[in-house]
Amino acid sequence: PDVGNNQKLCREIGLNVIHICLPRDSSDEEIIDEILKLNEDPKVRAITLHLSSPNSKVLNAVTPEKDVDGITDTNLGKLVRGDACESFVSPAAQAVIELLGKLETRVDGKKVLIVGAYGTLEAALQCLLQRNGAMTASCQWQAQHLQTKLFQPDIVVIGSPKPEEIPFNYIETSATVISCFHMHLGKHNPAYQDLQYRDKLVGEDVGPLAAALQMQNVVKCSKQWIQAQQYKRWNLRCLKLQPLSPVPSDIEISRAQSPKAVDVLAKEIGLLADEIEIYGRTKAKVRLSLLERLKEQPDGKYILVAGITPTPLGEGKSTVTVGLAQALTAHTRVNSFACLRQPSQGPTFGVKGGAAGGGYAQVIPMEEFNLHLTGDIHAITAANNLLAAAIDARVLHEGTQSDKALYNRLVPSINGRREFSAIQFSRLKRIGINKTDPEMLTVDEISKFVRLNIDPSTITWQRVLDTNDRFLRKITVGQAKTEKGFFRQAQFDIAVASEIMAILALTDSLADMKERLGRMVVASDKDGQPVTAEDLGVTGALAVLMKDAIKPTLMQTLEGTPVFVHAGPFANIAHGNSSVLADKIALKLVGEEGFVVTEAGFGADIGMEKFFNIKCRASGLVPNVVVLVATVRALKMHGGGPNVTAGAPLSKEYTEENLQLVADGCCNLQKQIQIAHLYGVPVVVALNVFKTDSPAEIDLVCKIAKESGAFDAVSSNHWALGGRGAVDLARAVKGASSQKSNFRFLYSLELPIVEKIRIIAQKIYGAQDIELSPTAQSKIDLYSCQGFGNLPICMAKTHLSLSHQPEKKGVPTGFILPISDVRASIGAGFIYPLVGTMSTMPGLPTRPCFYDIDLDPVTEQVKGLFKKVVSMQRLNAGPSLPPRRIRVILN
């Protein structure tokens, strides 16, 4: 078809046309490369080709969804199969059929000869004519006995230029002749030569009609694209489980299941092909464009999983999160998403082992979940340490160069011309200079621009490492002679405690993340004013390092239900929740009747408190239900049960029925229920059961929980049975989610920093009051003076007790909470008090988990990674489970 005419038609119906003209000598590979770019461009809805000599390899490079000329094998196959409504049909072939209908020429029972047609045009004509009852034959102009063949049919369809030596009188006078050769793809032909026989042609309208039909295909293609953007009901194929007793090891269970390919899972839950970036076979990044596509889609129900104060016996929040999601989707047929935090290498190789859940409620493949995943923590480490290097380098350069030398290097003259970079304009604006020409700055303005005047004693930005390394808790940097005496004391934090991790978990877009990164305060200048990453000129570079990490990672559970893994561990020294983006995307994907189950770190007094007061403020999301996880064994420890000693058998109190210990320990459960009620959210208690839990103990816990205000309390056996063992929990959560939520925050942001800390200490921890060290008080005064007083609080406190003393179990009261230091995470958006001797860099125990971790060089399988330090759930396997030694390590 005529390109200009097509462009005109497109403009008339409101479509934009991009005309790509390649050199005539372009190879097939070069043409295919251009086609593939158009396939992947979401702004391109349809592709039509005009090639001099197309072949099937080139034609089939067009994605069938954009093939409005019906040239691909996929669309032609659907036509032949009778699925024309699901495919695109050749506009030229369609035009022939419609023109015959307009000429009142009955096709049914007629003999039709298609002459000179090739490839898809010939096949499409044959199929459409036969479907309309015609008897068809085809031949080329070079065929033997052509005159005889042309004289026999009732209708002749000409598909390519007729050679001059073949006269029109070969055709029976009464026959209908239609010429559509000028519509054949790739043919650029001169005007028809046999003018004296023009009156025999009745198909001169094929061209305009075919062009109009092609535009119809373009419109159809656009409609299909619009429909694809809309929310679709899931068509999820769950994976079957056949739980064994005794329950095998976590890794044996993981490797026994065959996960779905992640692109299949993505399609099942309504993700489009251009919305995922595949990493291997079983994991993929999900692009944030999904939020724009589904912005009108109502959110699903929002469920938070928290726990009682954790003990070395383990409560199993991650396992409950996964088990509940499996129960909701695989067994009650409700869309659900589990949103989990990415494990840190520190505890994985230190004291914890794997963190993907356990038993028959886990994320698979476990190796990929626990090791590197898609590299988010590495990106955080790289970005964090780039900023740390920039700080010390700037201090060195300012201390050893004049204003003029600094200016010449910061704004260099290139080919005789100076220009400010975009980020330098931000710096100029921040210090009140509105000039845009570098040559126009005065001497004083140059000094103000180049001198950050960082006070080294106020630097709060630390280097990070995703390894537990106690010897990096205090270091000295800058001792080499090349650093000219600019040494100072510093430290390393664990990578997941970096403010950049907190930003990743709290941001809602790439633009927001970039702004937050720029706002990060790294020190104060000698006048007491904050110095930011933006001042250092590093914001853009940090955003580049984090551009892929911002996308949540899609994985699956053992039963094939979807999981997002993104950000957020270490609730004792950070806010300890998975990302806002993962939750928001999941809430759109599950649909209005679906559920998103997200996990908060450690006990409800830490992870849940920060979820409500920090994460909910950042996201604007309101939770429907809190699932509070408890175990009989942990409650016994809170009730005064004996301490657990590493390597020693458990005391009989933990393996035999003891109702008094359970009743006494329920005080911690009651306290956590009360904490949840402070926020006005219904509570469901999930009792994570073990084989040695007696029915009386289970009933007692559920009874006390309900009497203490829980909407419901149910036992759950997901570890041994998968989602089937958590069906009662799923039903309880559904019931609680129908209750009216009266969500409220614990404190107003307008309150002074000290008062907000005091409210958390008294209402959440049960402290009598707080005690600020001189350092903490001076930091609070500084941050208030700098304008950061209206931020929420992120307490860094031991997770092993409601108090600051790990050995204090149950519900300690009457204590004074010591605040040793206060930091500010301005980019993330919170103030960060350190309670007692809290460390932001964990250490390795005497026998770390890495002793048991190995790689088989033949099979490349990882060994020993998933041996839980406190593997108490193994006792849940059933009567046939042989006795085992339980290795428990106390922090």
Residue, then its C-alpha position, 0 to 999 in steps of 0.5 A: p500500500d502507498v505509505g503516504n496514503n496510509q499516513k494520511l488515513c492514520r492521521e484521520i483516525g488519530l494515530n501517529v505513524i513512524h516511517i523507518c526507511l532503511p537502505r536498500d542493501s540492508s541485510d536481513e539481520e539489520i532489518i530484524d534488529e529494527i523490527l525487534k526494537l519496535n516489538e519491544d517499544p510499548k509506544v508502538r502498537a502496530i507494525t507494517l512492512h514494505l520490503s522489496s524481497p521479504n522472507s519468512k525469517v524477516l516476516n516472523a520477526v514481527t510480534p503477532e500482537k503487532d502484525v496488522d498485515g497478517i504476515t506471521d505464521t502465528n496469525l496465518g495459523k490462527l486463520v487456518r485453524g478458524d480463529a480469525c477473530e483472535s488474529f490479524v488477517s491480510p487486509a488485501a485478502q479481506a478486501v477481495i472477499e468484501l469487494l466480491g460481496k459488494l459486486e453481488t458475486r456469489v462465491d459459494g460453489k464458484k471456481v476461483l483461480i488465484v494467479g501470481a500470488y505468493g506466501t501469506l497472501e496466497a494462503a489467506l486468499q485460499c482460506l477465506l475463499q474456501r471458507n465462503g464455499a468457493m473451490t480454489a486453485s492457484c498457479q503462477w504466471q509461468a505455469q504450464h497450460l496457463q491459458t487453459k487454467l485461466f479459461q476455466p474459473d468463474i473468478v480470477v484473482i490476480g496477485s502479482p503483475k501480469p506479464e505483457e506476453i499473456p493477453f487478457n483474452y485468455i480469461e473467459t469473458s464472463a469471469t470476474v477478474i480482481s487484481c490485488f497485486h499492488m497490495h502484495l507486500g514488498k512489490h513496487n510495480p509500475a502502472y498496469q500495462d494492458l490498458q485496452y483490457r482495463d474494462k475486464l478489471v472489476g477490482e480497482d477498489v481493492g487498494p483503498l479498501a485494503a488500506a481501510l481494512q489495514m486501519q481497522n486492524v490497527v484500531k483492533c490492535s490498539k483496542q487489544w493493547i488497551q484491554a491488556q492494560q486493564y486488570k485481569r482475573w488471575n488464572l493461577r496454576c498452583l503447584k501440588l504438595q505431597p507432605l511427607s512424615p517425618v518432614p524432610s529438611d528444608i532444602e530437600i523439600s525445596r529441591a523436590q518441588s519443580p517451580k514454574a518458570v517466572d514468566v509463566l507465573a508473571k502471566e498468570i497474575g496479570l503482568l505484561a511481558d514488558e513489565i518484567e525483567i527476568y533473572g534466570r528461570t525462577k526470579a524476575k524484577v517487576r517494573l514500576s510502570l505497572l503502578e501507572r497501568l493499574k492506578e485505577q484498580p482498587d487495592g486488595k486487603y492489607i495484612l501485617v504479620a508480626g510476632i511476640t517478643p522473639t526468643p532463641l526458640g523461634e516463632g516463625k513469622s516468615t513461615v506463617t507469612v508464606g503458609l498463610a499466602q499458600a492457604l489463601t490462594a491454593h486452598t481457599r482460591v483467593n488471590s494473595f501475595a506474600c511480601l518478604r524481606q530480602p535476607s542479609q548475608g550477615p546472619t545467613f553466614g553468621v547465626k541464622g542460616g536461610a530465611a525463606g520460611g521453612g518446612y512446606a511453607q517456604v519460598i523457592p528456590m531457597e538457594e537463590f532467595n538467600l544468596h545475592l538474589t538480584g543484587d539489591i544489597h550489593a547495589i546498596t553497599a556500592a552506593n553507600n560506600l561511594l557516598a562515604a568515599a566522596i565525603d572523605a575525599r571532599v574533606l581532603h581536597e578542601g583542606t589542601q587546595s585554595d578556593k581558585a584551585l577547587y573552583n577550577r577543578l569543580v567547574p573545569s574550562i573545556n575548550g575555553r568554556r565553563e558550565f555548571s552541571a545540573i547538580q551544581f545548580s542545585r547546590l547554587k540554589r541551596i546557598g542562595i546564588n541565582k547565577t547561571d554563568p560560572e564566569m559571573l561568580t564573585v570571589d566570595e560566591i566562589s568560596k561559598f560554592v566550593r567550600l562545604n566546610i564539613d566538620p569531621s567530628t560531625i560525620t554520621w555517614q558510615r561505610v557498610l558491609d553485608t558481613n558480620d564483622r565485629f572488628l569494623r565496629k570502630i576503625t581509623v581511616g586516612q592513615a596513609k601518607t597520601e591522605k596528609g594527616f586527614f585521619r579520623q575515627a569511623q566505623f562500619d555498619i551492616a549493609v542493611a542498616s544503611e539509610i539507602m536501604a531504608i530509602l529503598a523500602l520507603t520510596d514510591s517512585l524513582a523520582d522520589m528515591k532520587e530526591r530522598l537520596g539527595r536529602m540524606v544528611v551526612a554531616s554538619d558544616k562548621d556553622g552547624q548547618p546540615v551537609t547533604a549528598e546533594d551538596l557533594g554532587v553524588t545524587g545522580a550517581l547514587a540513583v544510577l547504582m540503585k535504578d534496578a534495585i528499586k524494582p521488587t523481585l518476583m518469586q514463588t512459594l512451594e505451592g506456586t503462589p506469588v511472592f515479592v522479595h524486596a528490602g527491609p531486614f533488621a528491625n532492631i537497627a532499622h525499620g525492618n519492613s519490606s518495601v512500600l513498592a512491593d506492597k503497593i504493586a501486590l495490592k493492585l495485582v491481587g484485586e479488590e477481593g485479594f490479600v497482601v500478606t506482608e511481614a514486619g521484623f522481630g516482635a510487634d514492639i519493634g517491627m510492627e511499631k515501625f510499620f505503623n508509625i514509619k511505613c504507613r506514614a510513607s505509603g499512605l496505606v491502611p492495614n486491615v489485620v495484624v496476624l500475631v505469631a506465637t509459639v507455646r515454647a516461646l511463651k514458656m520461656h517468657g513465663g519463666g522457663p529455664n534458659v536454653t544452652a547452646g548444644a544442650p538438650l532442651s529442658k523437660e519444661y519445653t517438651e512436656e505439658n506445663l500449663q502454668l508456664v504457658a499461662d504465665g508467658c501469655c503476658n507477653l502475648q497479651k502485651q503485643i495484642q494491646i500494642a496492636h490495639l493502640y493502632g485500632v487494628p483487629v488482631v488474629v493470633a496464629l499459634n505456630v504449633f509443634k508436635t510436643d504442644s499438648p491440646a490443653e496448651i494450645d487451647l489455653v493460649c487461644k483462650i487467653a488470646k481471645e479474652s485479651g481482645a484478639f478477634d480470633a486465635v487459631s493453631s496453624n500447622h503450615w510447616a508440616l502440611g503447607g497451605r492446607g495446614a493454615v486454612d483455619l488461619a486464612r479463614a480467621v484472617k478473612g473474617a477479621s478483614s471484614q471488620k471496620s478498622n479504626f487505624r490511628f498513629l501512636y503519636s503526632l509528628e508535631l510533638p518534640i523529638v524527646e516526647k515522641i521517644r518517651i511515648i514509644a518507651q512508655k506505651i510500647y515498651g512499658a518503661q517508666d521513663i527515658e534517660l538521654s545521654p549528653t550525646a543524645q541530648s546534643k544531637i536532638d537539639l541539633y536536629s531540632c535546630q536544623g528543622f528535622g524535629n517533625l519526623p517519626i522515630c525509628m528506635a534501635k533496640t534489642h529485639l529479645s526483650l520489651s526492655h533494653q535488657p535482652e535477658k528480661k523476658g515476659v513484660p518488664t515494667g518500671f525500667i528507665l530506657p537509656i538513649s545513648d545516641v541519636r542519628a538522623s536519616i533525613g532522606a529516609g525520613f526518620i530520627y534514629p535513637l540508639v537504645g543502650t549498647m545497641s550495635t549497628m554491626p553484628g559479630l560472628p559467634t564462635r562457630p558461625c553457620f559458614y562451617d556448614i556451608d559448602l559447594d559441590p563442585v560437580t553438581e554445583q549444589v549448595k550444601g548446609l546453607f539452610k540449617k537453622v540455628v534454632s531448628m525447633q520445628r523439626l519436632n513437628a514432623g510426626p511420631s516417626l521422627p527419630p530423636r535429634r540433637i537440637r543446636v541452639i545458639l544464644n545471641 
